[in-house]
Amino acid sequence: MSTLRFHAIKETFNRKPVEVQEPERRSAIFGKNVFNESAMRQYLTKTSYNSVMDAIENGKKIERSVADHISTGMKEWAISKGATHYTHWFQPLTGATAEKHDAFFETIDNGQSIEKFGGGQLVQQEPDASSFPHGGIRNTFEARGYTAWDPTSPAFLYGTTLCIPTVFVSYTGEALDYKTPLLRALQTVDQAATAVAKYFDKSVTKVNPTLGWEQEYFLIDKALALSRPDIMLSGRTLLGHSSPKGQQLDDHYFGSIPMRVLNYMRDLETECMLLGIPVKTRHNEVAPNQFELAPIFEETNLAVDHNSLLMDLMDKIADRHNFKVLFHEKPFAGVNGSGKHNNWSLATNTGVNLLGPGSTPMKNLQFLTFFINTLKAVNDHEELLRASIAGASNDHRLGANEAPPAIISAFIGSQLTDVLDELEKVTDGKLSPQEKTDLKLNVVGKIPEILMDNTDRNRTSPFAFTGNKFEFRAVGSTANCANPMTVLNAIVAKQLIDFKQKVDKLIKDKKMKKDDAIFNVLREYIKDSKRIRFEGDGYGEAWEKEAKKRGLSNNKTTPEALKARVSKESIALFEELNIMSKVEVEARYEIEMEEYAMRIQIEGRVLGDIARNHIIPTAIQYQNILIRNVRGLKEIYGDNFKKFGGEQLNLIEKISHHIESINKGITEMIEERKKANKIENAEKRAKAYCNKVKPYFDDIRYHCDKLELLVDDEIWPLTKYRELLFTK
């Protein structure tokens, strides 16, 4: 194994940046491999084109006869670009994307053949989906699952395959993917937000939630990754002593990008341009060999699809550049982990960002309405929001280094806090003309001026307002954005529906003017949501005590956090909004619990294997070297040998202690794993893995890492942190 380590290191010495050909102008190739509006105008009839656009903009159904025309145009476009196959591209509950490729090729009479792709093949497919997670919705013998075309996300060409974004549902209609509930949530928040936006502008007919994700990741040399079984099998290092130099000098963040990495980024960005993914920003992150890329904001459904596609692209292009991408939230202990900040806002069809302050008091009242309603939604559903980002890998990140804590709170800045404090004093009932004028001129009217220099500087907040959007920072780097976006849009939709009902009731029953009614409801929401606002440092016992006093949840592990998914309140919320049924919610809960247990099980097995089959034999090998050394000293110095061999004897004893502790820990961990495996209930099994199995990991790692410091570097089998993090 040590030979493999040094061979891998030697291989990295010979790496050269892979040559990359970039276009002169990225705008010239943007969306070239996407069946977008431009391609549709060229390949579709006017009727077909209008039908697709009506489906995208208004959610209208596409008739099967029209679908035949669309499929023909889509096929001709794809074949003209070298496509040989097509696939329904979907996002099952595995967290990855899925695809089954079928050729356009069909045989006909007399040994002839044609390229064929009809409306039926475009609109719906029936993959054998029995092996995908379903949470008990289907039996294995009822393996039919249906993929159905989502026209709101354009088809694209990936290699020689036409990829058609689709939803994935069971034979009985339940959602088996991330996209279906997301689409339902987006439709619901569109309707709710549009109704409220009409208070301020009657011409608003549609509201699109927008998303701008920030993808953080680590890049390490492929040879070094292959030398680490834990990285290859679990996505993170399960052991390894920290490097003497980590991120303490802050010399990596925004530093010069290494040439191999830069060429990888350039190659990736070119592919993104072709696929219509509008990536814009790239830079070094805080930890060594950690990086980030971010796109321009897009409509949420499309942004989610683009992020899923991007992660697949990153893996494939990394291989071309002899890199391994690590998306795990905490691949290395002792340095920053990786997140996927979700920047969320609401935009009207009239081009207005509803979370952006305006130039007039009326526009600012609109901003405050959506701003305060979002805070109220987060306040009322903070535990469900925490559940939406739960996962075995994100548990390692939340609360570590610069990552947000597991407690959901919102940061809005001191100036906006002052504005809300002023609004809290609004008179109960009808406002006097003087009070209304004072509010509009001196409180609401000054918001743009306030926000000018009030950028967010609290990097530990899980949910921060950053000028014209909310940034959900607690989302993990491996996550499918659909999960948190479904929940966030659902809770905001519910909140806006309640808000409109209250305002309308005050207007009708109390004969209030619209502005008075809005101010009155917002005043109560400000009071009700005070506990969620936190401007301080989100770490340590002080905040945990304060959060507990405020009644905020502090679910530090996935099994704890996921319970909120199946609470009566959560199920009622999803059912009321027609986003998910009770069956769908409970199925997802079971799937996520099962996945958690399996991930901890895999890590436990890998850790036990490495510790017993690599670390202990190496420690014994070094111990034997020391023993031979002591024997030699005894032969030379006789009874006086301890004077010269005392340190060696001390090392021999220390190594024995660590070996004994590792073996004991692994034996006990295996016994707990066996007990957990016998538990049939997914929730109880996940809790057993969390509370009984996982606690052994740190102790086993501690003793392995101590041995790394004691054993001769020449025979140590695993590539070390200094090599993984500082090999460029």
KAKAUR-V903829 format. One record per backbone hydrogen bond with DSSP energy under -1.0 kcal/mol. CO is the residue of the C=O (numbers start at 0). NH is the residue of the N-H. E is the energy in kcal/mol with one decimal. If there is no record, write none. Layout:
co nh e
CO NH E
CO NH E
This chain:
co nh e
0 4 -2.2
1 5 -2.3
2 6 -2.3
3 7 -2.5
4 8 -2.2
5 9 -2.4
6 10 -2.1
7 11 -1.6
8 12 -1.0
11 14 -1.3
25 28 -1.3
25 29 -1.1
28 31 -2.2
30 33 -1.7
32 156 -3.0
33 35 -2.2
35 39 -2.9
36 40 -2.5
37 41 -1.2
38 42 -2.2
39 43 -2.5
44 48 -2.8
45 49 -2.6
46 50 -1.9
47 51 -2.2
48 52 -2.5
49 53 -2.2
50 54 -1.8
51 55 -2.3
52 56 -2.9
53 57 -2.2
53 59 -1.4
54 58 -1.1
62 66 -2.2
63 67 -1.5
65 69 -2.3
66 70 -2.9
67 71 -1.7
68 72 -2.1
69 73 -2.8
70 74 -2.5
71 75 -2.3
72 76 -2.2
73 77 -2.4
74 78 -3.0
75 79 -1.9
77 80 -1.0
77 82 -2.3
78 81 -1.9
83 103 -2.2
84 161 -2.8
85 101 -2.7
86 163 -2.7
88 165 -2.2
89 97 -2.6
90 177 -1.9
91 94 -1.4
97 89 -2.0
101 85 -2.8
103 115 -3.4
105 113 -2.8
108 111 -1.5
111 107 -3.1
113 105 -2.7
117 121 -1.6
118 122 -2.8
119 123 -1.9
122 148 -2.2
124 146 -2.1
126 128 -1.3
126 144 -1.1
128 131 -1.5
133 136 -1.7
138 141 -1.5
142 128 -1.3
145 168 -2.8
146 124 -2.2
147 166 -2.6
149 152 -1.7
154 34 -3.0
155 162 -3.6
157 160 -1.4
159 83 -2.8
159 84 -1.8
160 157 -2.9
161 86 -2.6
162 155 -2.2
163 88 -2.1
164 149 -2.5
166 147 -1.7
167 175 -2.8
168 145 -3.2
169 172 -1.7
173 169 -2.8
177 181 -1.2
178 182 -2.8
179 183 -1.9
180 184 -2.6
181 185 -2.7
182 186 -2.0
183 187 -2.0
184 188 -2.6
185 189 -1.9
186 190 -2.0
187 191 -2.4
188 192 -2.8
189 193 -2.3
190 194 -1.8
191 195 -1.5
192 196 -3.0
193 197 -1.6
195 198 -1.8
196 199 -1.6
196 200 -1.9
200 203 -1.6
205 348 -2.0
207 346 -2.6
208 299 -2.4
209 344 -1.7
210 297 -1.9
211 342 -2.2
214 292 -1.9
216 290 -3.3
217 325 -2.8
219 323 -2.9
220 224 -2.2
221 225 -2.6
224 227 -1.8
227 231 -1.9
228 232 -2.1
229 233 -2.5
230 234 -1.3
246 249 -1.9
251 254 -2.4
257 261 -2.9
258 262 -2.5
259 263 -1.6
260 264 -2.7
261 265 -2.6
262 266 -2.4
263 267 -2.7
264 268 -2.8
265 269 -1.9
266 270 -1.9
267 271 -2.4
268 272 -2.4
269 273 -2.0
270 274 -1.6
271 276 -2.9
272 30 -3.4
272 275 -1.5
273 32 -2.9
276 278 -2.3
277 295 -2.1
280 293 -1.9
282 291 -2.1
283 253 -1.6
286 289 -1.7
288 218 -2.2
289 284 -3.2
290 216 -2.3
291 282 -1.8
292 214 -2.3
293 279 -3.0
293 280 -2.5
297 210 -2.8
298 302 -2.6
299 303 -2.5
300 304 -2.0
301 305 -2.7
302 306 -2.1
303 307 -2.1
304 308 -2.5
305 309 -2.6
306 310 -2.2
307 311 -1.3
308 312 -2.5
309 313 -3.1
310 314 -1.6
311 315 -1.9
312 316 -2.9
313 317 -2.1
314 318 -1.6
315 319 -1.2
316 320 -1.2
317 322 -3.1
318 321 -1.4
321 221 -2.3
323 219 -2.1
325 217 -2.1
328 337 -1.7
330 236 -2.5
337 476 -1.3
338 215 -1.6
340 213 -1.5
341 471 -2.9
342 211 -2.1
343 469 -2.5
344 209 -2.6
345 353 -2.9
346 207 -3.4
347 350 -1.8
351 347 -2.6
352 355 -2.0
359 363 -2.1
360 364 -2.0
361 365 -1.8
362 366 -2.1
363 367 -2.8
364 368 -2.1
365 369 -1.9
366 370 -2.7
367 371 -2.9
368 372 -1.8
369 373 -1.7
370 374 -1.9
371 375 -2.4
372 376 -2.3
373 377 -2.4
374 378 -2.6
375 379 -2.5
376 380 -1.5
380 384 -2.3
381 385 -2.0
382 386 -1.8
383 387 -1.5
385 388 -1.2
386 389 -1.4
390 394 -1.7
393 397 -2.3
396 399 -2.7
399 402 -2.4
403 398 -2.5
408 462 -1.0
409 533 -2.5
410 464 -3.0
412 416 -1.7
413 417 -2.0
414 418 -1.8
415 419 -2.4
416 420 -2.2
417 421 -1.9
418 422 -2.3
419 423 -1.8
421 424 -1.3
422 425 -1.7
431 435 -2.7
432 436 -2.3
433 437 -2.6
434 438 -2.5
435 439 -2.4
436 440 -2.5
437 441 -2.6
438 442 -1.5
438 443 -3.0
439 444 -1.1
443 446 -1.3
445 449 -2.1
446 450 -2.5
447 451 -1.1
450 453 -1.2
456 458 -1.0
461 472 -2.2
461 473 -1.1
462 410 -1.8
463 470 -3.5
468 465 -2.7
469 343 -3.3
470 463 -2.2
470 472 -1.2
471 341 -2.3
474 339 -2.4
475 478 -1.0
479 482 -1.7
480 484 -2.3
481 485 -2.4
482 486 -1.7
483 487 -2.9
484 488 -2.1
485 489 -1.8
486 490 -2.7
487 491 -2.0
488 492 -2.1
489 493 -2.4
490 494 -2.0
491 495 -2.6
492 496 -2.2
493 497 -2.2
494 498 -2.5
495 499 -2.4
496 500 -1.9
497 501 -2.1
498 502 -2.6
499 503 -2.8
500 504 -1.9
501 505 -2.1
502 506 -2.3
503 507 -2.4
504 508 -3.5
505 509 -1.3
505 511 -1.6
512 516 -2.5
513 517 -2.5
514 518 -2.7
515 519 -2.3
516 520 -2.2
517 521 -2.7
518 522 -2.2
519 523 -1.5
520 524 -2.1
521 525 -2.5
522 526 -1.7
523 527 -2.6
524 528 -2.0
526 529 -1.1
528 531 -1.0
529 532 -1.2
531 409 -3.5
539 543 -1.7
540 544 -2.8
541 545 -2.2
542 546 -3.2
543 547 -2.1
544 548 -2.1
545 549 -1.8
546 551 -2.7
553 555 -1.1
556 560 -2.6
557 561 -3.0
560 563 -1.4
561 564 -1.8
563 566 -1.0
566 570 -2.4
567 571 -2.3
568 572 -2.2
569 573 -2.5
570 574 -2.4
571 575 -2.7
572 576 -1.8
573 578 -2.6
574 577 -1.1
580 584 -2.5
581 585 -2.6
582 586 -2.1
583 587 -2.1
584 588 -2.0
585 589 -2.2
586 590 -2.4
587 591 -2.7
588 592 -2.1
589 593 -2.5
590 594 -2.6
591 595 -2.1
592 596 -2.2
593 597 -2.4
594 598 -2.5
595 599 -2.2
596 600 -2.4
597 601 -2.6
598 602 -2.4
599 603 -2.5
600 604 -2.3
601 605 -2.7
602 606 -2.8
603 607 -2.3
604 608 -2.4
605 609 -2.8
606 610 -2.6
607 611 -2.3
608 612 -2.7
609 613 -2.0
609 614 -2.3
610 615 -2.6
613 617 -1.3
614 618 -2.5
615 619 -2.6
616 620 -2.3
617 621 -2.3
618 622 -2.5
619 623 -2.6
620 624 -1.4
621 625 -2.1
622 626 -2.5
623 627 -2.4
624 628 -1.9
625 629 -2.6
626 630 -2.6
627 631 -2.1
628 632 -2.2
629 633 -2.4
630 634 -2.2
631 635 -1.7
632 636 -3.5
633 637 -2.3
636 639 -1.6
637 640 -1.8
639 642 -1.3
640 643 -1.2
640 644 -2.2
641 645 -1.1
644 648 -2.4
645 649 -2.2
646 650 -2.4
647 651 -2.5
648 652 -2.0
649 653 -2.3
650 654 -2.8
651 655 -1.9
652 656 -2.3
653 657 -2.4
654 658 -2.6
655 659 -2.5
656 660 -2.3
657 661 -2.5
658 662 -2.6
659 663 -2.5
660 664 -2.5
661 665 -2.6
662 666 -2.4
663 667 -2.3
664 668 -2.4
665 669 -2.6
666 670 -1.8
667 671 -2.1
668 672 -2.4
669 673 -2.4
670 674 -1.8
671 675 -2.4
672 676 -2.5
675 678 -1.5
680 684 -2.5
681 685 -2.3
682 686 -2.1
683 687 -2.1
684 688 -2.3
685 689 -2.2
686 690 -3.1
687 691 -2.4
687 692 -1.3
688 693 -2.9
692 695 -1.7
693 696 -2.0
695 699 -2.5
696 700 -2.7
697 701 -2.5
698 702 -1.8
699 703 -2.0
700 704 -3.1
701 705 -1.8
702 706 -1.8
703 707 -1.6
704 708 -1.1
706 710 -3.0
711 714 -1.5
719 723 -2.5
720 724 -3.0
721 725 -1.0
